[in-house]
Amino acid sequence: MKIAIAQLNPTIGDICGNSNLILEAAKQAQIEGANLLLTPELSLLGYPPRDLLMDASFIAAASAQLQQLARALPPELAVIVGTPILNIEGVKLGGKSLFNSAVLLQNGAVQQVFHKRLLPTYDVFDEDRYFEPGKSSRYFTIGELKIGVTICEDLWNNEEFWGKRSYAGDPISDLAKLGVDLVVNLSASPYSVGKRGVRSAMLQHSVIRSGIPIVYANQVGGNDDIIFDGSSFAVNRQGNLIQVLASFETDFAVLEYDENKQDLLGGGNRQDARSTSDLISTTDLSFEPPFGDAEIWAALVLGVRDYVRKCGFSKVVLGLSGGIDSALVAAIASCAIGPENVLGVLMPSPYSSDHSVNDALELARNLGIAIELLPIGDLMKTYDRTLADLFLNTTFGIAEENIQSRIRGNLLMAISNKFGHLLLSTGNKSEMSVGYCTLYGDMNGGLAVISDVPKTRVYSLCRWLNAGGYVGAVPPSSDREIIPVNIINKAPSAELKPGQVDQDSLPAYDVLDDILQRLIENHESVQQIIAAGHDAAVVKPVVKLVRQSEFKRRQAAPGLKISDRAFGTGWRMPIAKSSSYETHH
């Protein structure tokens, strides 16, 4: 039996367009002789649809499109589509109105329906808000083959792998008790750094534990702040990875199940099978692109490309300061949508150094992007005159510094409004964490490209780019360094006053980023961070800045998520709060 995986990039809410993606994949599956086609979780809607699920007309449209799709599909091909299903009887008993379901379509009609049992409510997920959990695990048959169906989180409740007990149920164990020959999974598993390896290692562990091979179909693409890496794969009964689809791009593959051997066969078109010990012992499974800078770059490029495309933009604009953050964002945007669609704007003030302007101009030449020069000195003088009486007998300080940033933000928004360009903001995670950014100034924008990328990683990515790591269309000046070396080597500075550098206000970035990693992603306390070797006199002010800056982050543009703990959808901190508990423990 042949099984096709359609690794699709749906657009949330584009029910007709997503249906056409499924139909085209089905036609390809039929040409290649497949018996079964798998699509990702909620493939008809795109994931996550969020509160669109509360719109009755949206659900009705999905239901109607599902029936139309069933009639249009090749009749002999079994196709599993992700879609919501009404919980009509359950609502009467106080349950949620919908199930997150996988629907088996064949011979022009819905043949069977399978409901997701485990509904995640952590990080970016809030499925319990919309869905009723399924009560049992079920399978369908093709010939004599029993195929168990799971949806995303249903595969993640592996108590042995995670080393902790769960009371939510174990769909894989339940399917094993039903005697299934194969498990398929429809997934929309978001990307974070290193997750591809963890995900596959977990499923390999499940296969070895249960003795049942698994075929995993994951969504790919960027939807708002969330990036889906695809990286669909199949694991045979021995725990070997026998098929891996591409990461960060749509893909299609057909694999074979041998009913005599009762196993999936090798011969995958992405990488060869490897030994079980190799795969279980490491989370680095040589996915392409590999772990590290290449992986993050590919994720960010996909995130920008899809955000621009799915929001209806064609061009972007960003401020170029001559600094490393805006340089990286410009490079990402150039790769994502083409340098001809990127406009960089230089807005030097009297405090801007000559090298900042020259570095920005050199960067623009290297990338082949258009550039505009808008000096802001005269605008600053106008603000000074307007505020002169009110600010009389006060000293130059943060108010005057931030005016410069807000002038630039206004100019960029004017360009965005006039020409319909999407404004990209360029602040990194280190700055966002401690509030080293200006509301209505450099935080202006429709997408915060690197707001989940720490400053140390920004440097790493730029060095990787210059070492030949550029993934995508080769930039026009590929014979030279992409990021001018002076941008990488000079001390970072906002240049809002004479001689200013970031380290006037912040610890060295390698120190700061380690503290932030421990605080934000590892959930360590102040005492734990100090015990790890950091100076209390450094840690406490940093933690205070993080706590105080929540009001800024709440008003920030959506930022592309690449870590397990990103500011945005999955970050649910109060603004008005006290941190006095930290001084009492």
Solvent accessible surface area in square Angstrom, and as a share of the most:
residue,aa,sasa,rsa
1,M,34,0.15
2,K,78,0.33
3,I,0,0.00
4,A,0,0.00
5,I,0,0.00
6,A,1,0.01
7,Q,1,0.00
8,L,18,0.09
9,N,22,0.11
10,P,2,0.01
11,T,36,0.21
12,I,44,0.23
13,G,31,0.30
14,D,63,0.33
15,I,15,0.08
16,C,76,0.45
17,G,23,0.22
18,N,2,0.01
19,S,3,0.02
20,N,77,0.40
21,L,72,0.36
22,I,0,0.00
23,L,30,0.15
24,E,102,0.46
25,A,10,0.08
26,A,0,0.00
27,K,93,0.39
28,Q,70,0.31
29,A,0,0.00
30,Q,81,0.36
31,I,138,0.70
32,E,68,0.31
33,G,44,0.43
34,A,11,0.09
35,N,63,0.32
36,L,0,0.00
37,L,0,0.00
38,L,0,0.00
39,T,0,0.00
40,P,0,0.00
41,E,1,0.00
42,L,1,0.00
43,S,1,0.00
44,L,0,0.00
45,L,0,0.00
46,G,0,0.00
47,Y,8,0.03
48,P,16,0.10
49,P,6,0.04
50,R,69,0.25
51,D,67,0.35
52,L,72,0.36
53,L,8,0.04
54,M,114,0.51
55,D,62,0.32
56,A,83,0.65
57,S,77,0.50
58,F,20,0.08
59,I,13,0.06
60,A,61,0.47
61,A,48,0.37
62,A,1,0.01
63,S,58,0.37
64,A,64,0.49
65,Q,25,0.11
66,L,7,0.03
67,Q,76,0.34
68,Q,101,0.45
69,L,2,0.01
70,A,2,0.02
71,R,162,0.59
72,A,55,0.43
73,L,9,0.05
74,P,13,0.08
75,P,79,0.50
76,E,100,0.45
77,L,3,0.01
78,A,1,0.00
79,V,0,0.00
80,I,0,0.00
81,V,0,0.00
82,G,1,0.01
83,T,2,0.01
84,P,9,0.06
85,I,45,0.23
86,L,97,0.48
87,N,11,0.06
88,I,111,0.57
89,E,116,0.52
90,G,18,0.17
91,V,71,0.41
92,K,147,0.62
93,L,163,0.81
94,G,71,0.68
95,G,25,0.24
96,K,71,0.30
97,S,58,0.37
98,L,4,0.02
99,F,27,0.11
100,N,0,0.00
101,S,1,0.00
102,A,0,0.00
103,V,0,0.00
104,L,9,0.04
105,L,1,0.01
106,Q,50,0.22
107,N,102,0.52
108,G,28,0.27
109,A,42,0.32
110,V,51,0.29
111,Q,84,0.37
112,Q,49,0.22
113,V,34,0.20
114,F,5,0.02
115,H,56,0.25
116,K,1,0.01
117,R,37,0.13
118,L,15,0.08
119,L,28,0.14
120,P,6,0.04
121,T,71,0.41
122,Y,113,0.43
123,D,41,0.21
124,V,11,0.06
125,F,16,0.06
126,D,52,0.27
127,E,6,0.03
128,D,69,0.36
129,R,115,0.42
130,Y,25,0.10
131,F,3,0.01
132,E,34,0.15
133,P,49,0.31
134,G,9,0.09
135,K,157,0.66
136,S,66,0.42
137,S,14,0.09
138,R,110,0.40
139,Y,66,0.25
140,F,4,0.02
141,T,75,0.43
142,I,37,0.19
143,G,70,0.67
144,E,157,0.70
145,L,5,0.03
146,K,68,0.29
147,I,0,0.00
148,G,0,0.00
149,V,9,0.05
150,T,2,0.01
151,I,3,0.02
152,C,6,0.03
153,E,25,0.11
154,D,6,0.03
155,L,3,0.02
156,W,36,0.13
157,N,25,0.13
158,N,2,0.01
159,E,63,0.28
160,E,114,0.51
161,F,61,0.25
162,W,97,0.34
163,G,67,0.65
164,K,144,0.61
165,R,181,0.66
166,S,30,0.20
167,Y,183,0.70
168,A,63,0.49
169,G,29,0.28
170,D,28,0.14
171,P,1,0.01
172,I,4,0.02
173,S,36,0.23
174,D,44,0.23
175,L,0,0.00
176,A,39,0.30
177,K,165,0.70
178,L,77,0.38
179,G,44,0.42
180,V,10,0.06
181,D,30,0.16
182,L,0,0.00
183,V,0,0.00
184,V,0,0.00
185,N,0,0.00
186,L,1,0.00
187,S,0,0.00
188,A,0,0.00
189,S,2,0.01
190,P,7,0.04
191,Y,1,0.00
192,S,4,0.03
193,V,47,0.27
194,G,16,0.15
195,K,41,0.17
196,R,7,0.03
197,G,3,0.03
198,V,45,0.26
199,R,1,0.00
200,S,0,0.00
201,A,4,0.03
202,M,0,0.00
203,L,0,0.00
204,Q,0,0.00
205,H,45,0.20
206,S,1,0.01
207,V,0,0.00
208,I,83,0.42
209,R,77,0.28
210,S,31,0.20
211,G,24,0.23
212,I,10,0.05
213,P,0,0.00
214,I,2,0.01
215,V,0,0.00
216,Y,2,0.01
217,A,0,0.00
218,N,0,0.00
219,Q,0,0.00
220,V,1,0.01
221,G,0,0.00
222,G,2,0.02
223,N,7,0.03
224,D,68,0.35
225,D,11,0.06
226,I,1,0.00
227,I,0,0.00
228,F,0,0.00
229,D,0,0.00
230,G,0,0.00
231,S,1,0.00
232,S,0,0.00
233,F,1,0.00
234,A,0,0.00
235,V,0,0.00
236,N,14,0.07
237,R,70,0.26
238,Q,100,0.44
239,G,0,0.00
240,N,29,0.15
241,L,0,0.00
242,I,3,0.02
243,Q,6,0.03
244,V,6,0.03
245,L,3,0.01
246,A,15,0.12
247,S,6,0.04
248,F,14,0.06
249,E,103,0.46
250,T,80,0.47
251,D,21,0.11
252,F,46,0.19
253,A,5,0.04
254,V,39,0.22
255,L,9,0.05
256,E,73,0.33
257,Y,2,0.01
258,D,32,0.17
259,E,87,0.39
260,N,146,0.75
261,K,144,0.61
262,Q,98,0.44
263,D,13,0.07
264,L,5,0.02
265,L,53,0.26
266,G,51,0.49
267,G,83,0.80
268,G,17,0.16
269,N,96,0.49
270,R,117,0.43
271,Q,34,0.15
272,D,118,0.61
273,A,56,0.44
274,R,72,0.26
275,S,56,0.36
276,T,40,0.23
277,S,78,0.50
278,D,66,0.34
279,L,0,0.00
280,I,66,0.34
281,S,92,0.59
282,T,45,0.26
283,T,75,0.44
284,D,77,0.40
285,L,2,0.01
286,S,61,0.40
287,F,8,0.03
288,E,125,0.56
289,P,23,0.14
290,P,66,0.41
291,F,118,0.49
292,G,10,0.09
293,D,25,0.13
294,A,13,0.10
295,E,2,0.01
296,I,2,0.01
297,W,0,0.00
298,A,13,0.10
299,A,0,0.00
300,L,0,0.00
301,V,9,0.05
302,L,9,0.04
303,G,1,0.01
304,V,0,0.00
305,R,91,0.33
306,D,2,0.01
307,Y,26,0.10
308,V,4,0.02
309,R,123,0.45
310,K,46,0.20
311,C,65,0.39
312,G,69,0.67
313,F,71,0.30
314,S,77,0.49
315,K,77,0.33
316,V,0,0.00
317,V,0,0.00
318,L,0,0.00
319,G,15,0.14
320,L,6,0.03
321,S,74,0.48
322,G,3,0.03
323,G,22,0.22
324,I,7,0.04
325,D,16,0.08
326,S,5,0.03
327,A,1,0.00
328,L,0,0.00
329,V,0,0.00
330,A,0,0.00
331,A,0,0.00
332,I,0,0.00
333,A,0,0.00
334,S,3,0.02
335,C,10,0.06
336,A,7,0.06
337,I,29,0.15
338,G,15,0.14
339,P,29,0.18
340,E,127,0.57
341,N,32,0.17
342,V,4,0.02
343,L,24,0.12
344,G,0,0.00
345,V,0,0.00
346,L,3,0.01
347,M,14,0.06
348,P,25,0.16
349,S,11,0.07
350,P,92,0.58
351,Y,66,0.25
352,S,25,0.16
353,S,32,0.20
354,D,117,0.60
355,H,80,0.36
356,S,6,0.04
357,V,34,0.20
358,N,85,0.43
359,D,9,0.05
360,A,1,0.01
361,L,59,0.29
362,E,56,0.25
363,L,2,0.01
364,A,5,0.04
365,R,142,0.52
366,N,2,0.01
367,L,1,0.00
368,G,36,0.35
369,I,13,0.06
370,A,61,0.47
371,I,54,0.27
372,E,88,0.40
373,L,95,0.47
374,L,60,0.30
375,P,91,0.57
376,I,0,0.00
377,G,17,0.16
378,D,111,0.57
379,L,73,0.36
380,M,22,0.10
381,K,115,0.49
382,T,62,0.36
383,Y,81,0.31
384,D,81,0.42
385,R,163,0.59
386,T,106,0.61
387,L,41,0.21
388,A,50,0.39
389,D,127,0.66
390,L,139,0.69
391,F,61,0.26
392,L,123,0.61
393,N,145,0.75
394,T,86,0.50
395,T,123,0.71
396,F,98,0.41
397,G,25,0.24
398,I,130,0.66
399,A,48,0.37
400,E,28,0.12
401,E,22,0.10
402,N,29,0.15
403,I,25,0.13
404,Q,2,0.01
405,S,8,0.05
406,R,82,0.30
407,I,6,0.03
408,R,42,0.15
409,G,1,0.01
410,N,87,0.45
411,L,42,0.21
412,L,16,0.08
413,M,66,0.29
414,A,55,0.43
415,I,22,0.11
416,S,15,0.10
417,N,114,0.59
418,K,153,0.65
419,F,130,0.54
420,G,44,0.42
421,H,22,0.10
422,L,8,0.04
423,L,5,0.03
424,L,2,0.01
425,S,8,0.05
426,T,27,0.16
427,G,13,0.13
428,N,0,0.00
429,K,9,0.04
430,S,1,0.00
431,E,20,0.09
432,M,12,0.05
433,S,0,0.00
434,V,6,0.03
435,G,13,0.12
436,Y,48,0.18
437,C,14,0.08
438,T,9,0.05
439,L,13,0.07
440,Y,125,0.47
441,G,1,0.01
442,D,67,0.35
443,M,17,0.08
444,N,28,0.14
445,G,25,0.24
446,G,23,0.22
447,L,0,0.00
448,A,5,0.04
449,V,0,0.00
450,I,0,0.00
451,S,9,0.06
452,D,3,0.02
453,V,0,0.00
454,P,39,0.24
455,K,6,0.03
456,T,51,0.30
457,R,65,0.24
458,V,0,0.00
459,Y,30,0.11
460,S,36,0.23
461,L,0,0.00
462,C,0,0.00
463,R,132,0.48
464,W,48,0.17
465,L,2,0.01
466,N,36,0.18
467,A,87,0.68
468,G,67,0.65
469,G,13,0.13
470,Y,36,0.14
471,V,67,0.38
472,G,47,0.45
473,A,73,0.57
474,V,110,0.63
475,P,11,0.07
476,P,92,0.58
477,S,21,0.14
478,S,65,0.42
479,D,135,0.70
480,R,116,0.42
481,E,80,0.36
482,I,11,0.05
483,I,0,0.00
484,P,5,0.03
485,V,75,0.43
486,N,58,0.30
487,I,3,0.01
488,I,14,0.07
489,N,108,0.55
490,K,39,0.16
491,A,63,0.49
492,P,26,0.16
493,S,42,0.27
494,A,42,0.33
495,E,32,0.14
496,L,20,0.10
497,K,76,0.32
498,P,102,0.64
499,G,77,0.74
500,Q,20,0.09
501,V,49,0.28
502,D,4,0.02
503,Q,73,0.33
504,D,92,0.47
505,S,72,0.47
506,L,11,0.06
507,P,30,0.19
508,A,49,0.38
509,Y,17,0.06
510,D,95,0.49
511,V,53,0.31
512,L,0,0.00
513,D,16,0.08
514,D,53,0.28
515,I,0,0.00
516,L,11,0.06
517,Q,77,0.34
518,R,61,0.22
519,L,14,0.07
520,I,5,0.02
521,E,41,0.18
522,N,72,0.37
523,H,126,0.56
524,E,36,0.16
525,S,49,0.32
526,V,10,0.06
527,Q,85,0.38
528,Q,101,0.45
529,I,0,0.00
530,I,52,0.26
531,A,88,0.68
532,A,52,0.40
533,G,67,0.64
534,H,32,0.14
535,D,87,0.45
536,A,36,0.28
537,A,77,0.60
538,V,44,0.25
539,V,0,0.00
540,K,116,0.49
541,P,67,0.42
542,V,3,0.02
543,V,4,0.02
544,K,121,0.51
545,L,62,0.31
546,V,2,0.01
547,R,52,0.19
548,Q,100,0.45
549,S,6,0.04
550,E,5,0.02
551,F,87,0.36
552,K,38,0.16
553,R,20,0.07
554,R,134,0.49
555,Q,92,0.41
556,A,27,0.21
557,A,16,0.12
558,P,60,0.38
559,G,7,0.07
560,L,0,0.00
561,K,10,0.04
562,I,4,0.02
563,S,12,0.08
564,D,99,0.51
565,R,46,0.17
566,A,6,0.05
567,F,21,0.09
568,G,45,0.44
569,T,47,0.27
570,G,8,0.08
571,W,28,0.10
572,R,138,0.50
573,M,62,0.28
574,P,71,0.45
575,I,76,0.39
576,A,101,0.78
577,K,76,0.32
578,S,78,0.50
579,S,34,0.22
580,S,61,0.39
581,Y,119,0.45
582,E,32,0.14
583,T,111,0.65
584,H,141,0.63
585,H,160,0.72
